Amino acid sequence: MKKGISIWSFAPAPLKECFELAKKAGFDGVEVALDEKGEIALDSTREDILKVKAAADEAGIELYSVASGLYWSYNYTSDDPAVREKAKNATRKQLQIAAWLGCDTILVVPGAVSVCFAPELGVVDYDVAYTRAQEALKELAPEAERLGVKIGVENVWNNFLLSPLEMARFIDEIGSDYVGSYFDVGNVQYIGHPEQWVKILGKRIFKVHFKDYRKAVGSLDGFVDLLAGDVNYPAVMDAFRAIGYDNWVTGEMLPPYTHYPETILYNTSNSMDKIIGRA
């Protein structure tokens, strides 16, 4: 496995500095993110993105995936057709940026029934959300195939796609080799057993996020440092080996520490070495 770190795990800094720090902390790569504004943004040109790639190359860091937090602002399942179209256009830009960077995967949030930390999004009927999300991804799949970039659907705190069986069915019904799972280990700990998700999703898993979670907390405050929570990482790794997964694993630790924020990178790197058997 290759060991990556999410750009959201860094204190605000130019991407060049983040790449250099990631290398010093022992990571092989960085998962970057598409934002409204910044070095990787909705209005970024090919030339802008190639500068990012050059900075990563100079630091000796691989870029392999593009995430985005934009899907909490607009998503495939909104009741507003204009918002749904805006979400699809964000995905198209994300796919193009990934292709320019040489990344093979993007991360998307498939929408939501409701979101505890964004009540302003309202509530969408579950069956309606399911249909809208599938329609969007079926429309986007040919673009992903054309660019050679896969779309990884992440399991998140969205009251949607709440079991591995449902997630597998959702992906299979789309019917594209370019739409699969971006599996977040920590995100499912509060509702189930990550190792069971790995077993059931199998080859549908394109990329993986590592996080940890304490179920007794029961809220977003339950996310903790790797190996400080309830995730049974030895069982999770056994499951990954059983399905033959040997791709990127990305530490997604957010927010960074309030003081000495770079410390979270070294702590995460050390924990990931233990989990994947490098140490």
Beta strands, then each sheet from edge to edge (+ up, - down):
strand 1: 2-6
strand 2: 29-34
strand 3: 62-68
strand 4: 105-108
strand 5: 150-154
strand 6: 179-184
strand 7: 205-210
strand 8: 212-213
strand 9: 223-224
strand 10: 248-251
sheet 1: 1+ 2+ 3+ 4+ 5+ 6+ 7+ 10+ 1+
sheet 2: 8+ 9-
end
